[in-house]
Amino acid sequence: MQQFISKINKYLIERHPTLWNTKVVWMLGASLIIHILFFLFGLITLTNPESLQNRGAENIFFDNGAIFFSMMISVVMLVLWLVFMFKNNAFKNYYPTTAFKLFKQFVLYFIIIFFSTTFYFSYNFGLKTFIVNKYPDNITKNEVLTANKASVFLSHSLKNYTVDRLVYPKPFDSLHCETEYSKIDLDKPYLDFLGKKYQFYNLKFVSYYDSDKPIHYNVKGYVYYKHKDTTTIYAYKDSVVDVSAYLKSANPNYYNYSKIFYSYGKDDVDYLYSRYEYNPLDDRYGNMSKKQLVQKGNFDLLNRNNPDEIKQLLNSFLQVSKKYRIKTNLDTDSWFKMVYNPTDFGVKHLISNRDYPYKKSYRSNIDRSDFEIYQDKIMSNKFFDSDHLKIVFENLDDIKNKTIIDASIHAFIWIAFAIALLIFCFRVTSLKSVLFTIVSGILLTIFISLIAAAIGFTSRSGGIDFEYFMMYFILFIASIIMIIGLFGVTKLKKLVGSIFINLTLSGFVAYVLLIMAIITSHQSDACRLKFPDYSERTENCFVLLRDLDLWSSLILFVVGIVFTYLYCNTILKWRATPEN
């Protein structure tokens, strides 16, 4: 092994000295091995189905300690790399070099640091690979479909089976059910169950263009509103409808159930906004189209009244639950006996959604409504942990749809860029210069802070726009540093020149960002004056940093790379000046 390493090193030092000096071959080789290990760690992380019952499994890298393990490995790798690399510095020993060779070193530093710190992506790739292969999408969709069909019999709460949940068949798909006692007209037809009253209304709709903002502010008395294209549609209660011809009673039954156990792929979402902040009426109107499909399926299943079909559905659902190790004490036969009431499919038993026995209410019957007393009475000792099964489906959904290379890559790019710049500054100047640069930066920050405090105190009396003053003041200071760093370093003492070189190299991207921020502030203020309404600004105004979004990060990165390449010529000129 030692002979192999020596042969590679000899080949590199004779033909590619920069690659030998930066140890890039060995660092990338080591990084590749560790990336493979992290991929394997990700591959085995979720092998236990119970681990999918914890919310946010796609971020398990941050929850199970893998992030700290990754950071420690990265630090050890980079420290060992620096120890070996700092043994040789051709630039400081006046070996012949060019601007391109200097820049090449910087690029290699960046590549080494980037690949030595991005084990997070390999881990997530392993995680996603396991989930995609272990739980194929077509099987998961069928399991979710089974859960949505069988959930009608997971009678956790009696209120899920009351008549106000009807959204199918006609005319219930277009009616509004009022349940608030103070708003029910007792002189007109209504239904009653244990003191809870239900009154159905026709709805009338009024549309307004979104541009008519003053009108929207004065709209009152609506049940809910929905956005459609460029209009907002408001729904109002109209006349009372007698539904006695369609409903035999208001007793809770399985026909009334319209809840969606899980919406796989986050599709078919109907966005609804209510005037009641505490009750957005989502139980009835949210995701209406899919609820109607679910309830139609329930109707068809119950109307077929096939015991074997229902029992098979319950068994299939329990098999899915067993696969993911969901806690339950249900079995197919006992569950079937609880729910199969072929006369009217009324809800006679409730099932707890906790993995421990249901506790009856501690309140006295005097403090509780008849509805609550009845709900306690029919609550059985059976349970099924529905929340954990939903979390399993949510995790599978999220991990399968998770983009491996996401926006977080920008953070890794800038971390690698910053560390590479720091090492590059040390390599082309000296540790003494870098330390003096840090001290100079701190003193400059203190000076600017004192000016900011003084101006902030003065501007209280008015006449000075503090935000713009500080941005232009910092721009003025930074411009002086940049001008000296670009054109004056060869005329300064060697140490002073090295400080300006380091400040220019490390601060140029921030300087460009400051200019972009000033442009953005002016654009934003001009847009605010032209369009007082906030919602119109996004559509009608171009605001640099807001509209570029993550593209601004890529633009700044490219600017930083290009500037570093061009600035290498200045570094060579400074290095050629005599020591003083």
C-alpha positions in Angstrom: 0.0 0.0 0.0 2.8 2.4 0.9 4.5 1.7 -2.4 1.3 2.4 -4.3 0.9 5.7 -2.5 4.5 6.6 -3.2 4.1 5.8 -6.9 1.0 8.0 -7.2 2.7 10.8 -5.3 5.8 10.5 -7.5 3.7 10.6 -10.7 1.7 13.7 -9.4 4.8 15.7 -8.3 6.5 15.1 -11.6 3.6 15.8 -13.9 0.9 17.6 -11.8 2.6 19.4 -8.9 -0.5 21.4 -8.0 -2.6 18.3 -7.6 0.2 16.8 -5.5 0.5 19.9 -3.4 -3.2 20.2 -2.7 -3.6 16.5 -2.0 -6.8 16.6 -4.0 -6.5 13.0 -5.3 -6.3 11.5 -1.8 -8.9 13.9 -0.3 -11.4 13.1 -3.1 -10.7 9.4 -2.7 -11.3 9.6 1.1 -14.4 11.7 0.6 -15.8 9.2 -1.9 -15.4 6.3 0.6 -17.1 8.3 3.3 -19.9 9.4 1.0 -20.5 5.7 0.2 -20.6 4.9 4.0 -23.1 7.7 4.6 -25.2 6.4 1.7 -25.2 3.0 3.4 -26.1 4.6 6.7 -29.0 6.3 5.1 -30.0 3.0 3.4 -30.4 1.2 6.8 -31.7 4.1 8.9 -35.4 3.4 8.3 -35.4 -0.4 8.1 -37.5 -0.6 11.2 -41.1 0.5 10.2 -41.7 2.0 13.6 -39.1 4.7 12.8 -41.6 5.9 10.2 -44.1 6.7 12.9 -42.1 9.7 14.0 -43.0 12.9 12.2 -40.4 14.5 9.9 -38.5 11.3 9.0 -37.1 13.0 5.9 -35.1 15.2 8.4 -33.8 12.3 10.5 -30.2 13.2 9.6 -30.6 16.1 12.0 -32.5 14.1 14.7 -30.5 10.9 15.1 -27.0 12.4 15.6 -25.8 11.8 12.0 -25.2 15.6 11.6 -22.7 15.6 14.5 -21.0 12.5 13.2 -20.8 14.1 9.7 -19.4 17.4 11.2 -16.7 15.6 13.2 -15.5 13.6 10.2 -15.4 16.7 8.1 -13.4 18.6 10.7 -10.9 15.7 11.1 -10.5 15.3 7.4 -9.9 19.0 6.8 -7.5 19.4 9.7 -5.4 16.4 8.5 -5.5 17.8 5.0 -4.3 21.2 6.1 -1.5 19.7 8.2 -0.1 17.8 5.1 -0.7 20.6 2.7 0.9 23.3 4.7 4.2 21.5 4.7 4.8 22.9 1.1 4.0 26.3 -0.3 5.6 27.0 -3.7 4.1 30.5 -3.8 5.8 31.6 -0.6 9.1 30.1 -1.7 9.0 32.1 -4.9 8.7 29.1 -7.2 7.7 30.2 -10.7 3.9 30.3 -11.0 1.1 32.0 -12.9 -2.3 33.6 -12.1 -4.0 30.5 -13.5 -2.1 28.2 -11.3 -2.9 30.3 -8.2 -6.6 30.2 -9.2 -6.4 26.5 -9.8 -5.3 26.0 -6.2 -8.3 28.0 -5.0 -10.7 25.9 -7.1 -9.1 22.7 -5.8 -9.5 24.0 -2.2 -13.2 24.6 -2.9 -13.7 21.2 -4.4 -12.0 19.4 -1.6 -13.9 21.3 1.1 -17.3 20.9 -0.7 -16.9 17.1 -1.1 -15.6 16.8 2.5 -18.7 18.5 4.0 -21.6 17.3 1.9 -22.2 13.8 3.4 -25.8 15.0 4.1 -26.7 14.5 0.5 -25.3 11.0 0.3 -27.2 10.1 3.5 -30.5 11.4 2.1 -29.9 9.6 -1.2 -29.5 6.4 0.7 -32.6 7.2 2.7 -34.7 7.8 -0.4 -33.3 4.8 -2.3 -34.4 2.5 0.5 -37.9 4.0 0.8 -38.5 4.0 -3.0 -37.4 0.3 -3.3 -38.9 -1.0 0.0 -42.2 0.8 -0.4 -43.0 1.1 -4.2 -45.3 4.0 -5.1 -48.0 1.8 -6.6 -48.2 -0.4 -3.4 -48.3 2.7 -1.2 -51.1 4.2 -3.2 -53.1 1.0 -2.9 -52.5 1.0 0.9 -53.6 4.6 1.2 -56.7 3.7 -0.9 -57.4 0.8 1.5 -57.0 3.2 4.5 -59.4 5.7 3.0 -62.0 3.1 2.3 -61.7 1.4 5.7 -61.4 4.6 7.8 -65.2 4.9 7.6 -65.3 2.2 10.3 -62.6 3.8 12.4 -65.2 5.5 14.5 -62.9 7.6 16.7 -65.3 10.5 17.2 -69.1 10.6 16.9 -69.1 14.0 15.4 -67.5 12.5 12.2 -70.8 10.7 11.6 -73.4 13.4 12.1 -75.6 14.6 9.3 -73.7 17.9 8.8 -70.9 15.8 7.2 -73.0 14.8 4.3 -71.6 16.0 1.0 -73.1 13.3 -1.2 -75.5 12.5 -2.8 -77.6 15.3 -4.2 -78.9 17.6 -2.8 -76.3 17.5 0.0 -73.4 18.3 -2.3 -74.8 21.9 -2.7 -76.3 22.6 0.7 -75.0 24.2 3.8 -75.7 22.7 7.2 -76.0 25.2 10.1 -75.1 23.7 13.5 -74.8 26.8 15.6 -77.9 26.9 17.8 -78.3 30.7 17.8 -78.4 30.8 14.0 -81.0 28.1 13.5 -84.6 29.1 12.7 -86.7 26.9 15.0 -89.8 27.8 13.0 -88.5 26.1 9.9 -87.6 22.4 9.3 -84.5 21.1 11.2 -83.2 17.8 12.5 -82.3 17.0 16.1 -80.1 14.4 17.8 -79.6 14.5 21.6 -80.0 18.3 21.7 -77.7 19.0 18.7 -79.7 20.7 15.9 -79.0 20.6 12.1 -80.6 22.9 9.6 -79.9 22.8 5.9 -79.8 25.9 3.6 -79.5 26.6 -0.1 -76.4 28.7 -0.9 -76.3 31.7 -3.2 -73.0 32.9 -4.6 -71.7 36.4 -5.3 -68.4 37.0 -7.2 -66.1 40.0 -7.1 -63.0 40.7 -9.1 -59.9 40.6 -7.0 -59.0 44.1 -8.2 -62.1 45.5 -6.3 -60.3 45.5 -3.0 -62.5 48.2 -1.3 -65.6 46.0 -2.0 -63.9 42.9 -0.3 -63.3 44.8 2.9 -67.0 45.5 3.3 -68.3 42.0 2.5 -70.0 40.4 5.6 -72.3 37.6 6.5 -70.8 35.0 4.2 -70.3 31.3 5.1 -67.0 30.9 3.2 -65.2 32.2 0.2 -63.0 30.7 -2.5 -60.6 32.1 -5.0 -61.0 31.2 -8.6 -58.8 32.7 -11.3 -59.1 36.5 -10.9 -62.3 36.5 -8.8 -63.4 35.7 -5.3 -66.6 33.8 -4.8 -68.5 34.4 -1.6 -71.1 31.8 -0.4 -74.2 33.0 1.6 -77.0 31.1 3.2 -80.2 31.5 1.3 -83.5 29.6 2.0 -84.0 26.7 4.4 -84.4 23.2 2.8 -86.5 20.4 4.2 -84.4 17.3 3.9 -86.7 14.9 5.7 -87.5 13.2 2.4 -83.8 12.3 2.1 -82.9 11.5 5.8 -84.9 9.2 8.1 -83.3 10.7 11.2 -80.3 12.7 12.4 -78.8 9.7 14.2 -75.1 9.3 13.4 -74.3 6.5 10.9 -71.5 5.4 8.7 -73.2 6.8 5.6 -72.5 10.3 6.9 -68.7 9.8 7.0 -66.7 11.9 4.5 -63.3 12.3 6.1 -60.2 11.6 4.1 -57.8 9.4 6.1 -54.8 10.6 4.0 -54.5 12.4 0.7 -51.4 10.8 -1.0 -49.4 13.1 -3.1 -51.1 16.2 -1.5 -53.4 16.3 -4.5 -57.0 17.5 -5.0 -56.8 20.2 -2.4 -59.6 22.7 -2.5 -58.4 25.8 -0.7 -61.2 27.4 1.4 -61.3 30.4 3.6 -63.9 31.1 6.2 -65.0 34.1 8.1 -64.7 32.0 11.3 -61.0 32.0 12.2 -61.5 29.4 15.0 -63.6 27.2 12.7 -62.6 27.3 9.0 -65.5 24.9 8.1 -62.8 22.7 6.7 -64.7 19.6 7.9 -67.3 20.2 5.3 -66.0 22.4 2.5 -62.2 21.8 2.6 -61.2 19.3 -0.1 -64.8 19.0 -1.1 -64.3 17.2 -4.4 -62.3 14.4 -2.9 -64.6 14.1 0.1 -67.5 13.5 -2.3 -65.6 10.7 -3.9 -64.8 9.2 -0.5 -68.4 9.4 0.6 -69.7 8.0 -2.7 -67.4 5.0 -2.2 -68.8 4.6 1.4 -72.4 4.8 0.1 -71.7 2.1 -2.6 -70.0 -0.2 -0.1 -72.7 0.1 2.5 -75.5 -0.2 0.0 -74.1 -3.4 -1.4 -74.3 -4.7 2.2 -71.9 -7.6 1.5 -70.5 -8.9 4.9 -67.6 -10.7 3.2 -66.6 -7.6 1.3 -66.6 -5.5 4.4 -64.7 -8.1 6.4 -62.1 -8.4 3.6 -61.7 -4.6 3.7 -61.2 -4.5 7.4 -58.7 -7.4 7.2 -56.7 -5.7 4.4 -56.5 -2.5 6.5 -55.3 -4.4 9.5 -52.6 -6.1 7.3 -51.4 -2.7 6.2 -51.3 -1.6 9.8 -49.4 -4.7 10.8 -46.8 -4.0 8.1 -46.0 -0.7 9.7 -46.4 -2.0 13.3 -49.2 0.3 14.2 -50.4 -0.3 17.7 -54.0 -1.7 17.9 -56.0 -4.3 19.8 -58.5 -4.7 16.9 -58.9 -8.0 15.1 -61.1 -8.5 12.0 -63.9 -10.5 13.6 -64.4 -8.3 16.7 -64.2 -5.1 14.6 -66.7 -6.5 12.1 -69.2 -7.2 14.8 -68.9 -3.7 16.1 -69.6 -1.9 12.8 -71.9 -4.3 10.9 -75.4 -3.0 11.5 -77.2 -3.8 8.3 -80.5 -2.1 9.1 -79.2 1.4 9.0 -75.4 1.2 9.6 -75.8 3.4 12.7 -72.7 4.0 14.8 -73.1 1.8 17.9 -69.5 1.7 19.1 -66.6 4.1 19.1 -62.9 3.1 18.9 -60.2 5.1 20.7 -57.4 6.5 18.6 -54.9 6.2 21.5 -52.8 3.2 22.3 -54.1 3.2 25.9 -57.6 2.7 27.3 -60.0 5.6 26.8 -60.7 7.6 29.9 -64.2 8.6 30.5 -64.8 12.3 31.2 -64.2 13.4 34.8 -66.9 16.0 34.4 -70.3 15.3 35.9 -73.3 14.7 33.6 -74.7 18.1 34.6 -71.6 19.8 33.0 -71.9 17.7 29.8 -74.3 17.7 26.9 -76.4 14.7 26.1 -74.3 14.2 23.0 -71.1 14.0 25.1 -72.7 11.6 27.6 -73.8 9.3 24.7 -70.3 9.4 23.1 -68.8 8.3 26.4 -71.4 5.6 26.7 -70.6 3.9 23.4 -66.8 4.2 23.6 -65.4 0.7 23.6 -62.1 -0.6 25.0 -60.7 -1.1 21.5 -58.1 1.3 20.0 -56.3 2.0 16.8 -53.4 4.5 16.6 -54.6 6.3 13.4 -52.3 9.3 13.9 -49.2 7.1 13.6 -50.4 5.5 10.4 -51.1 8.9 8.9 -47.6 9.9 9.9 -46.2 6.8 8.2 -48.0 7.7 4.9 -46.9 11.4 5.3 -43.2 10.3 5.8 -43.3 8.0 2.8 -44.9 10.7 0.7 -42.4 13.4 1.8 -39.3 11.2 1.4 -40.3 10.0 -2.1 -41.0 13.5 -3.2 -38.0 15.0 -1.5 -35.4 16.5 -3.8 -31.9 15.2 -2.8 -30.1 18.3 -4.1 -32.3 21.0 -2.6 -31.9 24.6 -1.6 -29.6 23.6 1.2 -26.8 23.1 -1.3 -26.4 26.9 -1.4 -25.3 26.8 2.3 -22.7 24.1 1.6 -21.4 26.0 -1.5 -20.9 29.2 0.6 -19.4 27.4 3.5 -16.9 25.7 1.1 -16.3 29.1 -0.7 -15.6 30.9 2.6 -13.2 28.3 4.0 -11.4 28.0 0.6 -11.0 31.8 0.5 -9.6 31.8 4.1 -7.1 29.1 3.2 -6.2 30.8 0.0 -5.6 34.1 1.8 -3.3 32.3 4.2 -1.5 30.6 1.4 -0.8 33.8 -0.6 -0.1 36.0 2.4 0.7 34.7 5.9 -0.9 33.8 9.2 0.3 37.2 10.5 -1.5 39.0 7.7 -4.7 37.0 8.2 -4.8 37.8 11.9 -4.2 41.5 11.2 -7.0 41.3 8.6 -9.4 39.9 11.2 -8.4 42.6 13.7 -8.8 45.3 11.1 -12.3 43.9 10.2 -13.3 44.0 13.9 -12.1 47.6 14.3 -13.9 48.6 11.1 -17.1 47.0 12.4 -16.8 48.8 15.7 -16.2 52.1 13.9 -19.3 51.6 11.7 -21.4 50.6 14.7 -20.4 53.8 16.6 -21.3 55.9 13.5 -24.6 54.0 13.3 -25.4 54.6 16.9 -24.6 58.3 16.6 -26.7 58.7 13.4 -29.5 56.6 14.9 -29.7 59.0 17.9 -29.5 62.1 15.6 -32.1 60.8 13.1 -34.8 60.6 15.8 -35.6 64.3 15.2 -36.2 63.5 11.5 -34.5 64.6 8.3 -32.3 61.5 7.8 -33.2 58.2 6.3 -31.2 56.0 8.6 -31.4 52.8 6.5 -30.2 54.5 3.3 -27.5 56.5 5.1 -26.0 53.4 6.6 -26.1 51.5 3.4 -24.4 54.3 1.5 -21.9 54.9 4.3 -20.9 51.3 4.3 -20.7 51.3 0.5 -18.4 54.4 0.7 -16.0 52.6 3.2 -16.1 49.4 1.2 -15.4 51.2 -2.1 -12.3 52.8 -0.7 -11.1 49.4 0.5 -11.8 47.8 -2.9 -10.1 50.6 -4.8 -6.9 50.3 -2.7 -7.1 46.5 -2.9 -7.4 46.6 -6.7 -5.0 49.4 -7.6 -2.9 50.4 -4.6 -1.5 47.3 -2.9 1.8 47.4 -4.8 2.4 51.0 -3.5 1.9 50.1 0.2 4.1 48.4 2.7 4.1 44.6 2.2 2.1 43.8 5.4 -0.4 46.7 4.8 -0.8 45.5 1.2 -1.5 42.0 2.4 -4.2 43.2 4.7 -6.0 45.0 1.8 -5.6 41.9 -0.4 -7.3 39.7 2.2 -10.0 42.3 2.8 -10.6 42.6 -1.0 -10.7 38.9 -1.6 -13.0 38.1 1.3 -15.2 41.1 1.0 -15.9 41.4 -2.7 -18.9 39.2 -2.8 -20.4 41.0 0.2 -19.6 44.3 -1.6 -21.6 43.2 -4.7 -24.4 41.9 -2.4 -24.5 45.4 -0.7 -25.0 47.1 -4.1 -27.8 44.6 -5.0 -29.4 45.3 -1.6 -29.3 49.1 -2.3 -30.9 48.6 -5.7 -33.5 46.3 -4.2 -34.4 48.9 -1.5 -34.9 51.7 -4.1 -37.0 49.4 -6.3 -39.1 48.3 -3.3 -39.7 51.9 -2.1 -40.6 53.0 -5.6 -43.0 50.1 -6.0 -44.6 50.8 -2.6 -45.4 54.4 -3.7 -46.8 53.3 -7.1 -48.8 50.3 -5.7 -50.1 50.8 -2.2 -51.8 47.4 -2.2 -49.2 44.8 -1.2 -50.8 42.0 -3.4 -50.2 44.1 -6.5 -46.5 44.7 -6.0 -45.4 41.2 -6.8 -47.2 41.2 -10.1 -46.3 44.7 -11.3 -42.8 45.4 -9.9 -39.4 43.8 -10.5 -37.4 43.8 -7.2 -33.9 42.5 -7.7 -33.2 40.2 -4.8 -36.8 39.2 -4.3 -37.4 38.2 -7.9 -34.0 36.6 -8.4 -34.5 34.5 -5.3 -31.9 31.7 -5.2 -30.6 32.8 -8.6 -29.0 35.7 -6.7 -26.9 33.1 -4.7 -25.7 31.5 -7.9 -24.9 34.9 -9.5 -22.9 36.0 -6.5 -21.0 32.7 -6.5 -20.1 33.0 -10.1 -19.1 36.7 -9.5 -16.9 35.5 -6.6 -15.2 32.8 -8.7 -14.5 35.2 -11.6 -13.2 37.9 -9.4 -10.8 35.5 -7.6 -9.5 34.4 -11.0 -8.9 38.0 -12.2 -7.5 39.1 -8.8 -4.7 36.5 -8.9 -2.8 38.9 -11.3 -2.9 41.6 -8.6 -1.7 39.1 -6.1 1.3 38.1 -8.3 2.2 41.8 -8.8 2.0 42.4 -5.0 4.2 39.3 -4.4 6.8 40.7 -6.8 7.3 43.9 -4.7 10.3 43.9 -2.4 10.0 43.2 1.3 10.1 46.3 3.5 
